[in-house]
């Protein structure tokens, strides 16, 4: 079953003559088992598209069906409940609570929702069981991002959205995080990754290239060199 089916998606900011389209006429699907990367120049609409697909951004036009729900038909509470059940987020800034340990950070979202998770097992899955009692300030950037991924894994979401997850990491830590994200997709789940790093994008199963809010290419397993050409001088497809 298709996990994401977006049709004619557009997001605009402002009104009247000051209205600006961040994303326009985007149609795409995401299938279970896929790691999909979204790339494009700064201001091309990458993050806006990510938030639109995850229900965090209200659409100006079009529809998004994801993980069995028509997002445009869900109210505010319905969207929040849908995201809690189906979606996980990984951000560049980690979003860890500074006064909670790694283990407590992993368990926090589920506890707030009144659910139980195997937080220690999730930390072990990302190789950090021995750092479970450490505060974020006692962890490296790569370790903090791995805690953030463990927090997502603990809730077993069907869709994981990652916004520049390696942007604040050195190359070694970034490669480790990318490998972990690439290991997540299976028969019931997928990962959608926004990145400015074309080498990182080239590790994905599929890459969507944006320019001025439009999809200009949608290619399977391109090389970094091919992506550079598409981003620098794409042709509409």
C-alpha positions, 0 to 999 in steps of 0.5 A: 500500500502506498504510504504517501500520495500527494496530488497537486500540492501547493503551499503559499505564504502571504496574500494578494500581490505579496503572496509567494508560492513555496511549493507548487503543483507537486505530485508524488508518491512514497512506497513502503521500504523506500528512503527518499531524499529531497534536494534543491538549492536554498529556498527551493521549498524542501522543508516546506514540502516535508512539513506539507507531507507530514501534516505540519503545514497547511496546504494552499492547494492539493491533497495529501493521503498518508498512512491511510488518512486523507490529511486535508479531512482531519481537523487539528486534533485528528492530525495530532492523533494521526501524527502520534500514531504514524509519524516520527521526526528527526531534525538538524538540531536534535530537539532533545530536552537538556535536563533529561538523560538519553534514556528519558529523552527516548521514552518522553514522547510515548510517556506524554501519550500515555504509552509504553515503549522499549526505550532501552532497546531503542538506544541499544539499536543505535549503539548507545545503551552504555550512554543511557544515563548521559545528558545531551551536554555529555554527548557528541553531536552524532550521539545526540542525533542517534538518541533522536533517531532512537526516540523515533524508532521507539514508537515504530512510526510508519513514516519518518521525516528527517530535515537536514539530519546530518547538517550539524555533524562531521562527515563520519558522524553524518555517514553513521546517521545516514546508514541508520536512516537507510536501515529503517525502511521496511515493508510497512515504513519509509523515510523521507529525508531533506538534505543539501548534501548531494553525497548524502542524497546519493545514498537514498533509493530515490531522489526528488529534485526541487526548483522554485517549489516545483519537482524538476526530477524524480530519479532512482539511485542517482550519483552525486555527480548526476544530482549536481547537474540536476540541481544546478541546471534542471529541466522540468519533467 
